[in-house]
Amino acid sequence: MEGQREGQLKSVRIQRALSGGYGFSLMGGKGTEFPPVICDILDSSPASRCDKVQQFGVA
């Protein structure tokens, strides 16, 4: 997200479905030179119903 400061902590609560996961994929993060970024959000998933989770947003 624009204006994101390096090292700033963000918290989002998503309730996982009984079967399956949260419905998003990350790339980057620890062990890479890139910050963690949400690269995909599955339609009709818990993540897709959360207005704070955006594709290509810095996680």
C-alpha positions as CSV (number, residue, x, y, z in Angstrom):
1,M,0.0,0.0,0.0
2,E,1.2,3.5,-0.8
3,G,2.7,5.4,2.2
4,Q,3.7,2.1,3.9
5,R,6.7,2.7,6.1
6,E,9.4,0.1,6.3
7,G,9.0,-2.0,9.5
8,Q,5.5,-0.8,10.2
9,L,3.4,-3.6,11.7
10,K,-0.1,-4.3,10.3
11,S,-2.7,-6.6,11.7
12,V,-5.7,-8.1,10.0
13,R,-8.0,-10.8,11.5
14,I,-9.4,-13.3,9.0
15,Q,-11.5,-16.3,10.0
16,R,-10.5,-19.4,8.0
17,A,-13.2,-21.5,6.5
18,L,-13.7,-25.0,8.0
19,S,-12.2,-26.6,4.9
20,G,-9.5,-24.8,3.0
21,G,-7.2,-21.9,3.8
22,Y,-7.5,-18.1,4.0
23,G,-7.6,-17.6,0.2
24,F,-4.5,-15.6,-0.4
25,S,-0.9,-16.2,-1.6
26,L,2.2,-14.3,-0.5
27,M,5.6,-13.7,-2.2
28,G,8.7,-12.2,-0.8
29,G,9.4,-11.8,2.9
30,K,12.0,-13.2,5.2
31,G,15.0,-14.6,3.3
32,T,14.4,-12.4,0.3
33,E,15.2,-8.9,-0.6
34,F,11.6,-8.0,-1.1
35,P,8.8,-7.2,1.5
36,P,6.0,-9.7,1.8
37,V,3.4,-8.9,-0.8
38,I,-0.1,-10.4,-1.4
39,C,0.2,-11.8,-5.0
40,D,-3.2,-13.5,-5.3
41,I,-6.6,-13.5,-3.6
42,L,-9.1,-16.3,-4.4
43,D,-12.7,-15.3,-5.2
44,S,-15.2,-16.1,-2.5
45,S,-12.5,-16.8,0.0
46,P,-12.2,-15.4,3.6
47,A,-9.5,-12.9,2.3
48,S,-11.7,-11.7,-0.5
49,R,-14.4,-10.7,2.0
50,C,-12.0,-8.7,4.1
51,D,-11.7,-5.0,2.9
52,K,-8.3,-4.6,4.5
53,V,-6.7,-7.3,2.3
54,Q,-5.7,-6.1,-1.2
55,Q,-3.8,-7.8,-4.0
56,F,-0.3,-6.5,-4.4
57,G,-0.6,-4.8,-1.0
58,V,2.4,-5.1,1.2
59,A,1.4,-7.6,3.9
